[in-house]
């Protein structure tokens, strides 16, 4: 189930969207201002944000910029403003879409569904593990602004396991997928690389871990709340 953030200081709009989107199969997290939205983003694995522009403490434009800098999720701005200059400012902050109040909940739903389709095409190149984003195209791992560069085979092994959370891979299968069918070494190579990954990501054990299934192989498990929904 995909989890949506609704950030709006209008309690009526939050209630309306919570009921409507929950009925459509989404999980909804609410925030009454931009600061609370930032806190919810840091605490929970969210898949999309619907953000009102005019909010206390931290406005929607600043929140949008924060999301774009630290998270890889779609953003839809909600606003009563209709001027082109305001929309331009929103897009400059990194919003993916823009809905002007008043609006029909169905219209917002269509835009949410369209953004998920668009992001799903890119998700094959990017894998999320809680705060970590594994970028398979650039061979790098990001945690907010921090960039982690791993030796290539360690990176490819982690990406392979992370792409299929909970799936058991035999050592011979991982050799074929990561090292290639013509690899001349033995399966202990997998054990060595798993040990290195565990050491590198020891600080993230509360988010994910690579589990040994004795006599069979390995699988990556993610803690509840950090799982990337299907």
N, C-alpha and C positions, 0 to 999 in steps of 0.2 A: 504494500500500500504506500503510495507516494504521500509525502508529508509537506503541506503548504504552510507558509507563514503569511498571515493577514495582519499587516501593520497599519492601523488607522485609529485616530483618536475619537471617531464616531462609533459609539457602542452599537448603535442600530445597524450600521453597515457591517460591522464585525459579526453580529449575530445572524444577520441575513445571509452573509456569505458562508458562515460556519454551517448553518443548516443546509443550505443549497449544495455546497461542495461535499459535505459529509454524505449527503444522499447520493451523490455521484461517485462515491467510493474513495474519496480522499480523506486523509487525516489532516486536521487543521490545528495550527498553533496560533494563538492570538497575541498581539502586542498593542498597547494603547499609545505608545510613543516610540520615537526612534531609538532611544536608549534601551528600552525594554526589548525592542526588536534585536538590537545588537547582542544583548544578553542571551536571548533565545537562540540566536544563530550560533553562538559559541557553545551552548549547552546541548543542542540537539542536532541530529543529522537531518537537514531540511533539503527539499528538492526544488522548491520554487518560492519566490517571494512576491506578494502583491502588496505594494507600498503606496500609501497616500503621501502626496507631496507636502501638504500643510500639516505638520505634526509638531508638538512641543518637544523641547529638550534637544532632539536631533531631527532635523527635517528630512523629508523623503529623498531629496536630492543628495544630501550628505550621506544618508543611509545607503542609497544606491551606489555611490562611489565606494563606500566601505565594503559592500557586498562584492562589487566587481574586483576590488583589490585583494580580498581575502578568500572568496568562495567562488566556485565554478557552478553557479546555478542561474537559471533564468530569472529576470526581474520584470514585473509589469508595474508601471506607475499609474496610480489613480489620482485624478485631479479634477477640480472644477474649472481649471484654467483652459482656455481655448486658443490663446495667442500662439502663433507659430514660434515666437522667440522662446516661450516657456518650454515648448516641446523640444526645440533644439537644445536647450540647456539640459533637459532630461536625457536626451540621447548622448550628449557629450559626457554625461556622468556614467553612461554605460547601460542604460535601460534597454531591454530587448523589445518592449512594446509599451503602448501608451493608451489608456482608456479614460475618456472624459466623462465626468459625472454630469447628469445622471446617466446610468447605464442599466441594461438588463443583465441579470446574472448569467443568462444563457450566452450572451456575447462574451463575457469574461471567460466562461467555460470553454468556448470555441478557441479563444486565444491561448488559454492554458494548454489545451490539447495540441494546438499547432506548435507551441514552443517545445513541448515534450518530444514531439516527432522530430523537430529540428535538432534538439540536443541529443537525441538518441543516435543520430547519424554520427555525431562527433564522439559519442561515449566509447566507441570501439577503440579510439586512440587515447582515451583518458579514463582512468580507473580511480575511484575514490575509496579511501579507507579512512573514515572519520575525517580528521583535518588534513590528511595526506592526499595529494593528487599525483597519481602516477601517469606521467606523460610519455606514452610509448613512442610518439613521433620524435621527440627531442631527447629521449633517453635521460630524463631527469625526474626527480621527485620533489614536490613542493609542499612545504608546511607554512602557509601564509606567504611571507616574503622570503623565507629561507629556502634555498635550493640545495638539494642533496644529489651528488653525482656518484653513482656506484660503478664498479667494474661491470662490463657489459653482460657477462653471463649471470652475475648476481642479480642485475636489474631484470633480465629476461626471465629468470627463474621466479622472482617475486611477482612480476607482472602476470606470468602464466598462472600461478596459484591464486593471485588476487582476482583475476578475471572470472574464476569459477569458485567463489567462496563456498566452502563446505564439501567440495568434490575431492574425492581421494584420487591421487595420482601415484601410480607405481613408479619406482625408480627408473625402470627401463623406459616407461612412457615419457618421463621428464627428460631423460637422455635424448630420446628421439625428438621431442618438441623443442628443447632448448639448445642442445649441442649438435643435433643432426644425426641422421641415420648412419653416417659414415664415421662417427666418432670412435676412436680406437681405444679410449680409456675405459675404466670400469665404473660400476655404479656408485662406488664410494665417493666419486666426485660430487654427486648430489648431496651426500651427507655433509661433506666439507662445506659446500656452498650454503646449505641450510644453516649450519652452525654459525657461519659468518653473518648471515642475515639476522639470526636471532641476536647476535651480539650487537650489530649495528642498530637494531630497533628495540633494544631492551627497554628504553624509556616509553615505548608505545605498547607494552604488553597488556595494558588495560584496555586497549582499543582492538588489537588483533594479535594473533600468535600462530605460528606454524606448528601444527600438531603431528607428532610421529604416530603412525599406526603400525604397530610392531609386525614385522614380517611382510608388510604390504607397501608402505610408502608414506606420503605426506599429504596433508590438506591444510588449507588456511582457514581459520575460524575468526569471525569478527564478533565483538561483544554487542549485545543488544543496544540499539540506539545509534550505532555507527555503521549499520548494514546499509548498503546501497540497494533500495527496493527494486524489484523487477519492473 
